[in-house]
Amino acid sequence: MTTTSTPTKPGGARVRVQRFGTFLSGMVMPNIAAFIAWGLITAFFIATGWLPNGILGGYGDADVIGWQGAATALAQTEDGTTFTRYVGLVSPMITYLLPLLIANTGGRMVYGERGGVVGTIATMGVIVGSSIPMFIGAMIMGPLAAWLMKKVDSLWEGKIRAGFEMLVNNFSAGILGAILAIVAFFGIAPIITALSALLEGVVNWLIALSLLPLLSIFVEPAKILFLNNAINHGVFTPLGVQQVEESGKSILFLIESNPGPGLGILLAYSFFGLGIARASAPGAIIIQFFGGIHEIYFPYVLMKPILVLAAIAGGMTGVAVNVAFQSGLRAPASPGSIIAVLIQTPFPSMVGVILSVLAAAAVSFSISAVILRASRKRDLASGSAGDMSAAVAATEANKGKRSDVLEGLVAEGTTDTGSATGTATATLVKNIVFACDAGMGSSAMGASVLRNKIKKAGVDGVTVTNQSIANLTGDADLVITHQDLTDRARAKSPNSQHISVDNFMNSPKYDDVVEIVKRNNNQGGTA
């Protein structure tokens, strides 16, 4: 259920940061499969990989190795001797494929297919104009070029004579793309190269002074505020990929995605928690540790905010272990599953990475256990039972029946969702969308839970999908989001009904949704 409130300035700032982070992650997340493919090719075929292969890995003397059908390039040794080297797959993918995919996705987010094309053209300028992987450049040029294309098109919108639309559209996009590619080559690429060098220098400075674990003081609380995708894909992924090209691995891929801190907190709830929190924690462990959906443990921390100290301590421990063992990953572990982490771990880093996960989990578990045990009597005395939805659950248990939280949903929507009218029982709910920051983690989990409930209720004709808040189109009958993200979802889809939940896995509001959907169908309503 949603309520109308005036956001405070800090909340407004947080929403703006979340929105920016969503935009950044929205460019990277749809292309994670390409990062994984590149990571696997790197893990197997580079000179230090599991199955070294110069033809695929792009190393060695092509004249000696043979198979001249493969792409080759001239290389030069320090003494000036030239030889022919295989190009391979690793370098072209990181140099061209991944940045261009990001640029195209960013351009499409701003101006559809036309924006994606122009953004891709412009990004070639920063790629060729620099000697480092241009992920940050792609995140800038893709959306910027699309926005400029949108503005240019608006200049003669509705003024083109019939029959000349294709000519004007194609040439305007081509001319603008060419100009932006040149501008990016000479102007943007040097700036991004200098910025990347500065950021890398800061990271290396922190590593040299053994201060890198201090990043967890900022990273762990930011994760719990749903800024994790902005941090991981907006900052650590571009810098980490650059480090991989230089040294074959990067510790930055493990600062945010280490599943250890969340595992420790959920384990502590499994042993020392109370009520629904304790009952749901073991299932959440499977989803978080093996499924890689870290958002599942955020409500457990938000329920008892002091547990953020456990998350910080666990994160710092994991980073410290990786620094000590000089371990890292070859590519982003996304989702942050232990399976994905181990797949992307070079063999020499295997011990350090595993120990970093175990140590982070042990530290966060120890601190969480102390906090939960210390507050156990107070929770029992207050009747909260450590439950993330204690008031609702206790009321439903006392009444012995479901709540009517959705009965006034649409009436409430007349004040804070725009044009929704009528009553919940009279309005069809056929299209339900779960929305989260990236649209791939917690929202997928919640959609699966509700989909199963609707199926068990014997209701047909209702679609339950998941997507990112940034991609909401406004045509959903009902949008379900985490309570910290509802304001953003409402702004993107003002005519939809909205529900806030504090736990995607176990919300009593799902039963209310099922009841209303059943009531719609029984009444024989049609859209």
Secondary structure, 3 states (H helix, E strand, C coil): CCCCCCCCHHHHHHHHHHHHHHHHHHHHHHHHHHHHHHHHHHHHHCCCCCCCCHHHHCCCEHHHHCCCCCCEEEEECCCCCEEEEECCCHHHHHHHHHHHHHHHHHHHHHHHHHHHHHHHHHHHHHHHCCCCCCHHHHHHHHHHHHHHHHHHHHHCCCCCCCCCHHHHHHHHHHHHHHHHHHHHHHHHHHHHHHHHHHHHHHHHHHHHCCCHHHHHHHHHHHHHHHHHHHHHHHHHHHHHHHHHHHHCCEHHHHCCCCCHHHHHHHHHHHHHCCHHHHHHHHHHHHHHHHCCCHHHHHHHHHHCHHHHHHHHHHHHHHHHHHHHHCCCECCCCCCCCHHHHHHCCCHHHHHHHHHHHHHHHHHHHHHHHHHHHHCHHHHHHHCCCCCCCHHHHHHHHHHCCCCCCCCCHHHHHHHHCCCCCCCCCCCCCCEEEEEECCCCCHHHHHHHHHHHHHHHCCCCCCEEEEEEHHHCCCCCCEEEEECCCHHHHHHHCCCCEEEEECCCCCCCHHHHHHHHHHHHHHCCCCC
